[in-house]
Amino acid sequence: MSRKNQTMIRNPNPRSKRNELNEEQKLEIKEAFDLFDTNGTGRIDAKELKVAMRALGFEPKKEDIRKIISDVDKDGSGTIDFNDFLDIMTIKMSERDPKEEILKAFRLFDDDETGKISFK
């Protein structure tokens, strides 16, 4: 059995993955959602979803956003609520590779691409 299938069997409900986030991460997700829920409806559309995900450090493509909305938007409104957003971001955050995140941050400061950070 593949590792992914084993994970699905052990944890078939994505909402139960919320326990993997600490309170600070949950608060950060809530703040991003609230910031881009500009009309205060408790729901965000595809454009707001993309910007909220970017605020949390992700670079979603248009196709990713469309798929997320179509997978989650059961009523066809073109929007998602906070609980759906929390589920999505919990999964996305758990998929992050910590080494890759560190390398991304390092590259921001490695201006001359030498593999070193210097104080000029």
Helices and strands as residue ranges (DSSP letters): H 3-10, G 14-20, H 23-36, E 43-45, H 46-55, H 62-72, E 79-81, H 82-95, H 98-109
